Amino acid sequence: MSSQQFRTSGRSSKRPIQARDAGVGTGFLFILATIASVVGLAATYYFFVRTTMGQFIDESALVEATELGGTAGRASTSLLDMLPMLSLAIATLMVVFVTVARRRWTAAGIAVAACIGANAATQILKFLIPDRPDRGVQTLELNSLPSGHTTLAASAAAAVFLMVSPRWRPLAGFLGSTFAVATGVSTLINQWHRPADVVAAFLVVGAVMLPAGWLILRTGSSWNVWKGYGEHWAASRIWVWLTVVALLIAIAVACYSLLQVMPGLSADSTIDYFWAGTAFIVIAGYLSALGGTWLFGLAARKA
């Protein structure tokens, strides 16, 4: 073989840099995000269950939810009644479409297993976490953290997010988080769960679904190809900006509502704690969507 042939052969055997497999080099970020979810779950439990201030904020939001009865209550009750079948229908349709039409058998198996795992983890935590300690706040002592309904909705939305192609993930992240946030707020309006229960559910889903997502990226590198924003209407930046706007509005509402009852967390509020609790739910839901969209976009194989 001539020196020219050797050089040509050597060049053809190398893979282009831009054709790296999906997930390569981002494993540490997924580990970090998973740890952050677990730490966030522990912090949420400690502050809102173990401290007087946390219990007071959480319980006040639940009590003030009675001010939003009537039409809002009936609408949220209807959503909660439909949730199990709705979540199952969404997950089933996506499993059938992805596995049959796109032949992503491995991805579907991982996503469904993670979805089941997240819901099982919530039920186990409900059983293992001790009852709420007496901190001088009038409240039911039984543990209600994390929210099972919210876990069901958020895990179904996350499963869809993991199984679709990267160009669909910005849209899936926004719509899925909106569905999960609406479910969480509905549980608060109906006084089924406190805000911390809903936030904890989002964190449980994140802790379980993030490792599953990394596995899907690594085992489905051929279809986890990301051409960047704008390649498709579902990959438009508008979905990210809508998420950011909702997040900023929720932060503003949380700050304003809490400032109304500061200092000393006055008990005179009639609805400020409810709006603060609702804002916490919205922040947790949309922040998860924003982080997930960014992380999976970064980890996908570039076209």
LINLINSUL-V267286 format. One record per helix or strand of 3 or more residues. SS is the DSSP state (~ for helix, > for strand). FROM is the first residue (numbers start at 1). LEN is the number of residues. If there is no record, write none. Layout:
BEGIN
ss/from/len
SS/FROM/LEN
SS/FROM/LEN
END
This chain:
BEGIN
ss/from/len
~/3/10
~/17/3
~/27/24
~/52/17
~/71/31
~/105/24
~/148/16
~/166/24
~/195/25
~/233/3
~/237/24
~/272/28
END
